[in-house]
Amino acid sequence: MTVRQWISDDTKETWIYGILGFLLFLMVWQMACVFTDFGTIFPSPGVSIRTFFMAFIEPIGRYTLLGHISISLKRVLIGYGLSSVAGIIIGLLMGYSKMAHAIIYPIFCIVRPIPGIAWIPLAILWIGIGESTIYFIIFMGGFSQMVMNTMDGAQHISPELVGVAKVLGAKENQIFRKIVLPSSVPYIFTGLQTSLSTSWMAVLAAEMITAREGAGWLILSGMQTGRIENNVIGMISIGAVGLLLAALLRETERRLCIWTVRSR
Amino acid sequence: MICGKRYWEYSSSTTTYIRMMAVSDSVIGSRLPSSQGRTLKEKTRYILISVASLVLFIVIWDLASRTGIISAKKLPVPSKLFETFLYKLTNKNPDGNTLGIHIWTSLQEALIGFFFGITIGVPLGISMAWFRKFDKLFSPLFDLIKPIPPVGWVPIMITFFGIGIMSKVSVIFIASFIPAVINSYSGIKQTRDVHTWVAQTFGASRSQVLFTVAIPSAAPMIFTGARVALNGSWVSLVAAELIASTKGLGYMIQTARLVGRIDVVFVGVLVIGVFGAILMEGLSYLERRFVKGGRR
């Protein structure tokens, strides 16, 4: 019995329980605000929802909520795009050619375990505070995962396929284009998926530390000015956009690699 | 993550496949370890190249910094880093604690948060997958908090718990709780029906099916979750310490940046990398010990 069948069997129950769970959550939140000290530092659900809608019209800092979100989104897309392209190229290179692997891998191993966020102080010292620092941090956030996944994919080609291609007289670049590339695509998508979530995390941290606008700044300034409701709406909108991006990516993957049957 | 079968495995005609195998064996036969000596020699060659490349990398770094192509203020000489490392082991400048204390603080925070995240997240994920009503009650809520990056929780936790250890532990708790729930949930959901049926045919009770079939078969998935969780913990720990704290590796590099000690920043970043790698290795070791079958 797959999950999908099971949901369509009793959609009604799912909805009822879902709404019930949500109401329960709101109730606990409201009660905590009314009856305990929690309310003195944390906004009640009503206030949060009101601020959320107000933030679309009234600017917080220099921009409205939509402005902040679109700035963060732009940063993520640039940094993530660059790191994906670089990661795929280097990953394919290392996975396909043993020589490239021997040359690059030891150096890459030094960089790999360092989280993207740990680059923030170095990036600030190197580049200074500005847009390119943020791009660099996001780049480093997703880069190593991208390389690892792509390399994994390019290394896991079946030798039988390469053998057949060679027997039938394929040239090196044909083997690369027709066999190595297509069979690494699923791995590349796994990499894209994980590196998207770390990029999102990196942009938040980078904006908290160096920027004066964007969703990360919104969240941090909520803390610094004691307006926790800004903090809450920042988190909600970040979550929503992250979810949207991930769904978009999954849909692209479904269209692009029909041949992979994922066991998810 | 399992990425499906290769497409030739779907080829309907088995004979084609067998023929392909036969042909390809003869082709790649020369590359297979039939001639052990040659592959060994090739291996040493690649290792030598790796070593050479690493040495070249360090030499270029050293030269670039020594000759002033890149100012030593931006890129300290490698040997200087080693000196700084030794210096930082015993000296409290510039941030008030020795390197050992910073490492210990960070490890402590990461491991406590990770431990609680796993011990609460895994049972919750399992019960969400096993009990329908539980699933329906909590899934929508969980879907709501799932996409929020753990770093986003840092300011709220600081508001609640101050800049002490508690705020970091709770951020790391969230960072490891979420992947733990997701992976144990989908691990249990992926239990093979056939296995469940066999158990039921032999008269296993529902709880026996859970403990002897579902959980063991979900174990690799749960460990994958733990690995994602540990990675996320380490990352968000560094972020939390960068934003507000009084000790820990993230704090160390942040302070060193503020006073312009780039060598200390470098040492800190490398130490963060090394300890992240050590933690992951430890987890892989546990996985090899305790999971039967395993991945791949």
Chai-1 contact restraints between the chains, C-beta under 6 A:
chainA,res_idxA,chainB,res_idxB,connection_type,confidence,min_distance_angstrom,max_distance_angstrom,comment,restraint_id
A,T14,B,K136,contact,1.0,0.0,6.0,A-B,restraint_1
A,Y17,B,K136,contact,1.0,0.0,6.0,A-B,restraint_2
A,Y17,B,L137,contact,1.0,0.0,6.0,A-B,restraint_3
A,G18,B,P140,contact,1.0,0.0,6.0,A-B,restraint_4
A,G21,B,L137,contact,1.0,0.0,6.0,A-B,restraint_5
A,G21,B,P140,contact,1.0,0.0,6.0,A-B,restraint_6
A,G21,B,L141,contact,1.0,0.0,6.0,A-B,restraint_7
A,F22,B,P140,contact,1.0,0.0,6.0,A-B,restraint_8
A,F25,B,L141,contact,1.0,0.0,6.0,A-B,restraint_9
A,I41,B,T159,contact,1.0,0.0,6.0,A-B,restraint_10
A,A102,B,Y46,contact,1.0,0.0,6.0,A-B,restraint_11
A,A102,B,I49,contact,1.0,0.0,6.0,A-B,restraint_12
A,A102,B,S50,contact,1.0,0.0,6.0,A-B,restraint_13
A,I103,B,S53,contact,1.0,0.0,6.0,A-B,restraint_14
A,P106,B,S50,contact,1.0,0.0,6.0,A-B,restraint_15
A,P106,B,S53,contact,1.0,0.0,6.0,A-B,restraint_16
A,P106,B,L54,contact,1.0,0.0,6.0,A-B,restraint_17
A,I107,B,F57,contact,1.0,0.0,6.0,A-B,restraint_18
A,P113,B,G273,contact,1.0,0.0,6.0,A-B,restraint_19
A,P113,B,G276,contact,1.0,0.0,6.0,A-B,restraint_20
A,P113,B,A277,contact,1.0,0.0,6.0,A-B,restraint_21
A,I114,B,V269,contact,1.0,0.0,6.0,A-B,restraint_22
A,I114,B,G273,contact,1.0,0.0,6.0,A-B,restraint_23
A,P115,B,V235,contact,1.0,0.0,6.0,A-B,restraint_24
A,P115,B,V238,contact,1.0,0.0,6.0,A-B,restraint_25
A,I117,B,V235,contact,1.0,0.0,6.0,A-B,restraint_26
A,I117,B,V238,contact,1.0,0.0,6.0,A-B,restraint_27
A,I117,B,A239,contact,1.0,0.0,6.0,A-B,restraint_28
A,A118,B,V238,contact,1.0,0.0,6.0,A-B,restraint_29
A,A118,B,V269,contact,1.0,0.0,6.0,A-B,restraint_30
A,A118,B,I272,contact,1.0,0.0,6.0,A-B,restraint_31
A,P121,B,I253,contact,1.0,0.0,6.0,A-B,restraint_32
A,P121,B,Q254,contact,1.0,0.0,6.0,A-B,restraint_33
A,P121,B,R257,contact,1.0,0.0,6.0,A-B,restraint_34
A,P121,B,V265,contact,1.0,0.0,6.0,A-B,restraint_35
A,L122,B,V265,contact,1.0,0.0,6.0,A-B,restraint_36
A,L125,B,R257,contact,1.0,0.0,6.0,A-B,restraint_37
A,L125,B,I262,contact,1.0,0.0,6.0,A-B,restraint_38
A,W126,B,K74,contact,1.0,0.0,6.0,A-B,restraint_39
A,S158,B,R6,contact,1.0,0.0,6.0,A-B,restraint_40
A,P159,B,I28,contact,1.0,0.0,6.0,A-B,restraint_41
A,E160,B,M20,contact,1.0,0.0,6.0,A-B,restraint_42
A,E160,B,M21,contact,1.0,0.0,6.0,A-B,restraint_43
A,E160,B,S24,contact,1.0,0.0,6.0,A-B,restraint_44
A,G163,B,S24,contact,1.0,0.0,6.0,A-B,restraint_45
A,G163,B,V27,contact,1.0,0.0,6.0,A-B,restraint_46
A,G163,B,I28,contact,1.0,0.0,6.0,A-B,restraint_47
A,V164,B,M20,contact,1.0,0.0,6.0,A-B,restraint_48
A,V164,B,S24,contact,1.0,0.0,6.0,A-B,restraint_49
A,K166,B,V27,contact,1.0,0.0,6.0,A-B,restraint_50
A,V167,B,V23,contact,1.0,0.0,6.0,A-B,restraint_51
A,V167,B,V27,contact,1.0,0.0,6.0,A-B,restraint_52
A,P186,B,C3,contact,1.0,0.0,6.0,A-B,restraint_53
A,T190,B,M1,contact,1.0,0.0,6.0,A-B,restraint_54
A,W200,B,P149,contact,1.0,0.0,6.0,A-B,restraint_55
A,M201,B,P149,contact,1.0,0.0,6.0,A-B,restraint_56
A,M201,B,V151,contact,1.0,0.0,6.0,A-B,restraint_57
A,L204,B,P149,contact,1.0,0.0,6.0,A-B,restraint_58
A,L204,B,V151,contact,1.0,0.0,6.0,A-B,restraint_59
A,L204,B,G152,contact,1.0,0.0,6.0,A-B,restraint_60
A,A205,B,V151,contact,1.0,0.0,6.0,A-B,restraint_61
A,A205,B,A239,contact,1.0,0.0,6.0,A-B,restraint_62
A,M208,B,I243,contact,1.0,0.0,6.0,A-B,restraint_63
A,I209,B,L242,contact,1.0,0.0,6.0,A-B,restraint_64
A,I219,B,G152,contact,1.0,0.0,6.0,A-B,restraint_65
A,I219,B,P155,contact,1.0,0.0,6.0,A-B,restraint_66
A,L220,B,P155,contact,1.0,0.0,6.0,A-B,restraint_67
A,M223,B,P155,contact,1.0,0.0,6.0,A-B,restraint_68
A,M223,B,T159,contact,1.0,0.0,6.0,A-B,restraint_69
A,N231,B,P155,contact,1.0,0.0,6.0,A-B,restraint_70
A,N231,B,I156,contact,1.0,0.0,6.0,A-B,restraint_71
A,M235,B,I148,contact,1.0,0.0,6.0,A-B,restraint_72
A,M235,B,G152,contact,1.0,0.0,6.0,A-B,restraint_73
A,I238,B,G152,contact,1.0,0.0,6.0,A-B,restraint_74
A,G239,B,P147,contact,1.0,0.0,6.0,A-B,restraint_75
A,G239,B,I148,contact,1.0,0.0,6.0,A-B,restraint_76
A,G242,B,P147,contact,1.0,0.0,6.0,A-B,restraint_77
A,L243,B,P147,contact,1.0,0.0,6.0,A-B,restraint_78
A,W259,B,Y7,contact,1.0,0.0,6.0,A-B,restraint_79
A,T260,B,G4,contact,1.0,0.0,6.0,A-B,restraint_80
A,V261,B,G4,contact,1.0,0.0,6.0,A-B,restraint_81
A,R262,B,G4,contact,1.0,0.0,6.0,A-B,restraint_82
A,S263,B,I2,contact,1.0,0.0,6.0,A-B,restraint_83
